[in-house]
Each structure stands twice: as C-alpha cells, then as structure tokens.
Amino acid sequence: MKLDLYLVVQEGCPPCVYVKKQLQRVENWEKYITIIDGREDPKFVEKFQVTGTPCLVGVKGTGEAKVFSGAKEMTKSFWVKLFESLDTLD
C-alpha cells in the first residue's frame, strides 16, 4: 500500500531547522518525503490535526493518517531507517 510522507515545518522554528538539516543529509530524501510549511498550508495542518512543528505525517492510500512529532528523534539515522523500511514495502 502506498504511503505518502510529509514533514510539516514553519519558518522561525529552531527544531524545524534541525530536523530539515538531518533529513537533507540523507541521499535522495526527496524521493520519500515532501516538506510543507504549515503557515502556507493551513488546510493541511487542520485536516491532519497538526498541533506543533516539526511534525511527520504519514498518509496511506486510504486517507488514514498517523502523526509523529519530536525533533530529538528525527535524526539522520531515523530518516535512513524509515526510508529503508519504505523500500521494503515496494
């Protein structure tokens, strides 16, 4: 089943800067995830009940979503493991 990943961030958010830097250290990260500025897409934020940033939103093809927040956990190794697990789903 297809899983779309979105990282919701906002300008001026120090934890968001950290998470984006960790993500961007992973080769081909753009293949797996879309970065969304929560201030520029308030409908997305409302739809998936994002209450803070940074926030990772996973949306299945059925529309079912899971939301994960916590910048400390979103390290380079977190992203690598997540993307490797997605590759096994293909």
N, C-alpha and C positions, 0 to 999 in steps of 0.2 A: 504494500500500500504506500502511496506517495505521502511524503511528509515535507511540508514547507516550513522552513525556519526563518524567523525574523528576530533581529536584535533591535529592541526599542531603546533609543538613547535620546538625550537632549543636550543642546549646546549649553556650556557652562557647568556641566556636571562632571566633577573630577573622577568619580568612579566610572563614568561612561568613557572618559578618555583612556583610563587604564584598560578597560575591557576591549575597546576598539584596538588599542596597541597590541594587546595579547592576541586577538583574533587575526590581525593583519600580519603577524609573524608566521602564520600558518600558510604554506603554499596552497594556492588555488582555493582559498576560503570563499571567494565569490561564487564558486560552483555550488556551495551548500547553503548560504545564508544571505539574506537581504537586510541591510541596515535601514531602519526607519527612524526619522526624527519625530518623536512623539508630539512635539508642538506643531509640526507641519501636517500631521495626520491624526487629528483628534478623533476622527471616526473609528480608526483602527484601535486606538487606545481605549475608547469606550466599548467597542464591540468585544474586545478580549479582556476587558476589566484590568488593564494595566494600571497599577497604583503607584509605581515608582520606577525609576530608571537607575541603572540598566536592567533590562528585562528581556529574557529569551522566551519567545512564543513559538510553540510547535503546533502546526495545524495539519491534521490529517485530511485526506481527500474527502472525508465525510463531513468536514467542517468542525469536528471535535477538536478542541484545543487544550493544551497544557501550558501553563505559565511558570517560569522559573526565574527567580531573581537572586541576586547575591554576587556582587562583583568579586569578592575574595575567591570564590570558587571558579570563576571564569578565567582561568589561566591558559597559557598556550597548551599545556598538556590536556586540559579539559576539552579544548576545541579539537585537538588531534584525536582523542579517544572518541568524541562524539562523531566526528566525520568518518572515522574508520568504521564505527558501528553502522552508520548510514550506508556505507559502501557495501556492507554485507547484506543489506536489505534488497539491493538491486538484483 
